[in-house]
């Protein structure tokens, strides 16, 4: 009786062990691969409860989720001879569980090493400006380089690659900051000069409008006085009458203008008056010099030199005698 009980207990224990080895649970994010006496079965088990042979079968589970792997920072020299240090993140997943478990011993380690070597390669092929400004292009090229040897033989697909940080030398950072500062200063100067140019055009147009009506200038002067008096200060304003300025303008010599001549219409920027002034300067009339205005040139006559005669002693005596007779 005792022997029978012992056999029954042994059989129950063996049944429990066989059931434990035969029943396998595969999660939703996993795939099951059956090895039967060391040979992989072509059928891949999906999520759920599966029964396998207790002797000779072994199930390997492969995670099908997307894995985010950080690539260690790699230091290299770019194509324009700048030393940089770049780190990235690789997102990949298994698309073929059989290849991922049979063709490669540890696909996680293999993808990590492939990502590091590809990152060094992409650093040498790119310039510093591309690594800093053209991240999307560099990411696509890096993904292509990593995915090329992994998807076909290993059954691993690289979904995305992102460059996290690009570390530059301190000297290069200072040079870039100086360049950016110089660029901002250049833009500021251009904007200031453009503002001065537009302001001068507006002032010229405003002066032309005020010149049409003398009362406008007087009103502008009174408005300026009100603005100065509104502030709490001790400024003394002595406005000069506009009529006095008009008197000096009439007294001062200058080209006479017809009173009935209508004022010239100008645009807001005052370009027409500048063009008219340049035309007046270029078309200035210079009076021609006529022949009547040219004074005659005096004629120079040749002077006759007096005859020089040699006088001797007898001739002098004859001259004295003629003088005494006379």
Protein Blocks (a to p, Z undefined) as FASTA:
>chain_A
ZZmmmmmmmmmmmmmmmmmmmpccddfkbccdddeehiacfbdcdeddddddfehpacdd
ddfbdcdddddddddddfkopacddddddddddfblklmmmmpmblmlmmmmmmmmmmmm
mmmmpcfklmmmmmmlmmmmmmmmmmmmmmmmnopacfbdcdfbdcddfklmmmmmmmmm
mmmmmmmmmmmmmmmmmmmmmmmmmmmmmmmpmklmmmmmmmmmmmmmmpccfbdcdddd
fklmmmmmmmpgcddddfklccddddfkommmmmmmmmmmmmpccddddfklpccddddd
dddddddddddfklmmmmmmmmmmZZ
